[in-house]
Amino acid sequence: MLYLDHAATSPVRPEVLEAMRPYLTGVFGNPSSHHTVGEAAASALEDARARIARIVGMRSGDVIFTSGGTEANNLAVKGVVLGSDRRHLVVSPIEHESILESAAYLKRFHDVAVSTAAVDAAGRLGAEALAAAIREDTALVTLGHANNEIGTIQDVATLADVVQSAGAVLHVDAVQSAGWLPLKALAADAISIAGHKLGAPKGIGALIVRGRIPVEPLIHGGGQERGRRSGTENVAGAVALATALELADEEREAVATAVGERTRAFIADVLVNVPQATLTGDAENRLPGTASFTFEGVSGESVLLELERRGVVSSSGSACAAGSDEPSHVLIACGIPPGVAQTSVRFTFGRTPLPADAPARLAALVAESVRAVAGP
């Protein structure tokens, strides 16, 4: 089996399992307990916090451990807006569901005004479109560093200037980009990451938000995480997240180059050999391992089934929209007609090296699968 759905989740790395093992066995204490067993756990938790902060370029006290990327995004959007005296939020239409649904919640229950800054056909958010959406009472602008479906990378540095010159807070969803792209250069006020995209287990993530920014907690209780997220911390998960992020960051440049070359070769072969195929997203500024296509006139779900019969596992888009038969909101925002959007298939490569002939062999399997679905 060839697994090409790493944007949904990646396998846990052996090094990460070894790093977290002591905190599932001998060092099992509650980090809030004031005894030697608890203090050992607390020490590991603070070490993990510092390691993550170093890679992101923020302070250790800025790191809030969460249950994953969805909670981190919810805390960023709801927490920052509700912690502000401003009541306006700016999003783009291609954000992850955890962002868009948080915005809808704020609008419905807290009378927060929400503006949507349009993207172009490649899913790029321009500075002018963003500036036009920002108002004097804008509390937060939230945007994805790289899109989870089409892989388009935003020019965050340019967009950050627009946001911060307006006095608003910038949150960047880096769940897909962490480990592939440098995070220190983002100039963001808040950043979300998730462990299971990096080689850590599911169920651990973090929101890193500058300490000067008020954040209204979503989970109340014992006041853990400096009062921003109550609940007994997942110490083993925090160690796993820090370890996975460090490993990915150390390998990042070499792996991104190798995976990018492999993915570009695959894209080129598909476009040559499959007449129905159209690449979605930015052809150049995209995540190294993401290749997303529409196959006009062909059922995307049927193509996925045919690929799986041939030993290739991929997806039609975000795993967080699993079970939905609606066309992708990301593709619709890029101007793709609903009927065509429903033909989409996304291939996302991992960090593990593949044979040199893998892109050509995979493209041939895609061509076979599309022909089988399209019929004579």
N, C-alpha and C positions, 0 to 999 in steps of 0.2 A: 504493500500500500504506500502511495505517495501522498503525504498529508500537506495540503496547500491551503490551510485555513488558519494560519498563525495570527492573523488580525483578530480572530475570535478568541483563541487561546493557544499558548505554547506549552510544550511539556516542561515539567520541572527539571532543572539542571541537577546533575548528581552533586556538584559542589554546593548547591543551595540546600539540598537535602542533608548533606553532612553538616553544614553550618547551623541548621536549625535543630538537628537531632538532640543536642544537649538540653535544649529548652523545652523539649517534649518529654524528657526523661528526668535526669538528675536535677537540673536547675528549673524546677517547675513552679516556683513560688509566684504568688500574686505580687506584682511590682509595687502595689500600694501598702503592702504589709511591712511593719517596722520590726523585722527580725532578719537574721542573716540570710535565710532562704529567699525572702522577699527582696532584700537589698541586692542580692546577686542578680535577680531577674530585672530589677530596676536599673542596675548598671548596664546590663546588656541592651535594655530598651534605649537608654540614653546614648549608648555607643552607636546603635543603629540610626538613631535620629541625627547624630552628628555626621555620620557617613553620607546619609542622603542629602543633608544640607550642603555638604561640601561639593557634591556633584551638581546640585541645582544652583549653587551660588547664593544661598541665603543662610540665615542663622539657624543654629540647632533648635532654638525655641520656636521657630516658625513652622516646624514640622508637626502636623496633626495626623496621627495614624487613623485610618478608616477601614471599613470592611471591603473597600475596592474603589474602582473609578466612579461608579454611579453615585456612591455616597459622597465621595470627594467633590463631585460636580454639584450635587445637591447642596452640600454645605457651602460651597463657594457662592453659588447663585443666591440661594435663600438666605444664607448666613450673612453675606456681605450687604445685600440690599436691605434686609431687616435690621441690620446693625447700623444703617446709615439714616440720616434725616432726609435724604433724597429719595424720590419714588419713581425713578425712570431707569429702565434696563434696555441695553442694546444687545441683540443676538444676530447671527446670520442664519439663513434658512437651511443650512446644511449641517448644523450642529447635531451632536449625538442626542438621542431621545432623552437622556438624563438632564441635559441642558434645556431642551425645548419644553419638556413637561414641567420642569421646575419653574420656568418662566410663565407657563400657563397657570400654574398654581398661584404664583404671586399676583398675577393679574386677576384671577378669579376670587381669591380670598383676602387679598391685601390692597386691592385697588392700585397696584403698580402698573404704570404705563410701560408697554413693551414695544420697541421699534425693531424692525427687521431690516438690516442693511443687505441689499441685494448682491449676489455674486454673478460672475460672468459664466459663459458656457463651460469653462474649465473648472469652475468652482472657486475662482480666485476672488477675494474680497479686496477691492481697491480703496485707497486712502480717501478719495473723494466721496465714495458711497458711504464709507464709515463716518466721515466728518459730517455728512448731511443728516445722519441718523442721530448724532449726539446732540443733547440739549443741555441747557444750563443746570437742569436738575438730574442729570444722568448720574446714577450711583455707580453703575458697573457696566463694563463692556466685556462680554465673554466670547471667546472664539477658540476654535480648534487649531492647534499647531499644524496638524496634518489630518486630513479626513479619513475616517475609518473605512469608507466604502470605495472612494475613487483615488485616494492617496495623495491628493493635491496638498502641497505645502504652502502655507500662508507666509507672506513677508511680515513676520511679527515685528521686526525691528522698526519698520516704517509705520506700521499700524499703531505701535506703542507710542510713538511720538504724537500721533493724532489724539489718542486717548488721554495721555497724561498732560498734554497741553490744555486739555479741557477740564482738568482737575478730577477726572473720573478714575476709578480703579479698573485695572486690566487683569482679568483672569484668563489663563491659557490652559485649555484641556490638552495635556501632553500625553494622554494615555497611549496613543498610537505612536507618537514620535520618540518617547523616552527610549534610550538605547540605540536609536537610529540616528538621531540628530542631537547636536549640542544644546543643552538647556541653559547653561550659564549666560548665553548671549541674548536670552529672550527679553530681558528688561521688564518682566511681568511682575505684578504685585502678588499674584497667586497662581499656583501651578498644580494641576491634578496629575497623578500617576497611578498605575495599577500593576500589581505584581505579576498577574498571570499572563501578561503580554511580554514579560521579560525573562521568564524562566523560574518564577516563584509560584507558590500555590495560589489557587483561587481563594478569595476571602481576605486579601490584604491590599491596602492601597494607602495613599497619603494625599492630603492637601497641604501644600506648603504655602503659607500666607504670611506676609510681613506683619510683624507684631504690632505695628502702629495702626493697623486696619481693624476696626471693630468687627467682630463676627458673632452674630447671634447663634448660639448652639441649637442644633436640631434634636440632640439627645441629651436629656437632663438626668442628673443623678449625683454621683459622688464627686464630680468636678475634675475627673482625670483630663489629661491633655491640656493642662492649664485652663481648665474650665470651658474649653471649646468643644469637647466631645467626651461625654461621660461614658463610663463602662470600663470593665477590666480589660487592659490592653492585651492584644495578641502578641506576646513577646516573641515566640518562635516565628510568627509571620513577619514581624518587624525586622528580625534578623535576616530572614529569607529575602525580604524586599531589598534591604540594604546590600546584601551580598549579590543578588541578581543584578541590581542597578550598577554596582561597581564593576562586575564582570563585563556587562554589556558596554559600559562606558570605556573600559580599557581596550576592548576589541573593536570599538565602534568604527573607526576610520577604515581599518582593513576589511572588516566584515561588510560594511555598507558598500564599499567599492566592489568587492567580489559579488555580492548579492545583486547589486545594481546592474552589473554587466550581464549576469545570468538572466535577470528579468527583462532587460532591454532586448536580448537575443530572442527570448520567448515571445515578447510582444511583436517583434518584427516578423517572426515565423508565422504567428497566428494571422496577422494582417495580410500576409502574402497568400496563405493557404486556405483561409476561410473567407469567402466573399461576403458573407453576412456580417462579419465582425467589424465593429467600430470601437476604438479605444475611448474610454471615458476618463475625465480628469485631465490635469495638466500633463502634456506629453513629456515635458522636461523636468519641471519642479514637482516631483512626486516621491513618495517614500520608496526606498530602494527595492523593497520586496513586493510591491503592490502592482498587479496588472488586472485591470477591470475592463470588461467589454460588454457591449450589447450585441445580440445576434438577431437582427431584425427579421421578423417573420418566423422565428423559431422560439419555442417555449424554453425559457431559461431553466425552469425546474426539470424539464425533461432532459436537457443537456447535462444537468448535474447528476441525474440518475444514470445516464449513459456513461458519464465519466467514472462514476463510482463502480459500475460494472467492470470497467477497465482498470480499476485499482487506483483511481485518482479522487481524492476527497477535496472539495472546494465548497464555495457557498454562493448564495445569490446576493449577499450584502451583510448588513449588521446582524450579528447573532442576537442582539438585544431586541430585535424586531421579529424574532422567530415565531412562526405560526401565522404571521400576517400575510394575506394575499394581496395587500395594497402595493402599488408601485412605490419604489423608493422615493422618499421625500427629497433626498439628496439629488437624484437624477432629475426629478421634476423641477427643482430649483435651478438646475443647470439648463433648463429649456428642453429637455428630452420628453417627447410625447409619452403619455402614460402607457400606451400599448407597447412602445419600444422599451420603456423603462422596465417592464415586466420580463424582458428577455435577458436581463443582466446576469452576468456570472463574474465572480471575483476570485482571483487566485492570489494568495498571499504567501510568499516564501519565508522560510525561517532562516536562522543563522547557520545551520549545519550545511557544510559543503555538499554539493551534488556533483555527479559525473559531468564531464565537459559536454557530453552529448545529450544531457537531460533536457535542455530547452527545446531542442529539435524533436526529441521523442515525445515530449509532452504536447508540443504544438500539433504533432501528428495525431495524437489521441484526441485532442480537441476537435480537429478537423473530422476525424472518424465519427465522433459523437454528434457533431452538428449535422453531418450527412445522414446519420441514422435517424435523427429526429425529423429532419426536413423531408426525408423520403425522396423518391425519384422525381 
